[in-house]
Amino acid sequence: MIALMASYSAIAQNTLTGMVRDSADNKGIAGVTIYIPDLQTGAATNDEGAYTLKNVPKGIYLVQVSSLGYGPITKEINLKET
């Protein structure tokens, strides 16, 4: 199972960053696809399981996370100015 952790910096255009880890051993998972369909943008995790999506406008989005060997997950995120 995949565990998705996300954070963002609130500027006019947000940067969404986070880690994708295996819930069994808490190790980062490389090559996981993070995709926001509404924005037609995405990223892949690095060797440590970290990802960054830049220039994401504020709003509520569904984020799709997928990787070979793991079930896909979809999570709603709310990026807002603080």
Beta strands, then each sheet from edge to edge (+ up, - down):
strand 1: 2-9
strand 2: 13-22
strand 3: 33-36
strand 4: 41-44
strand 5: 50-57
strand 6: 59-67
strand 7: 70-79
sheet 1: 1+ 2- 5+
sheet 2: 4+ 3- 6+ 7-
end
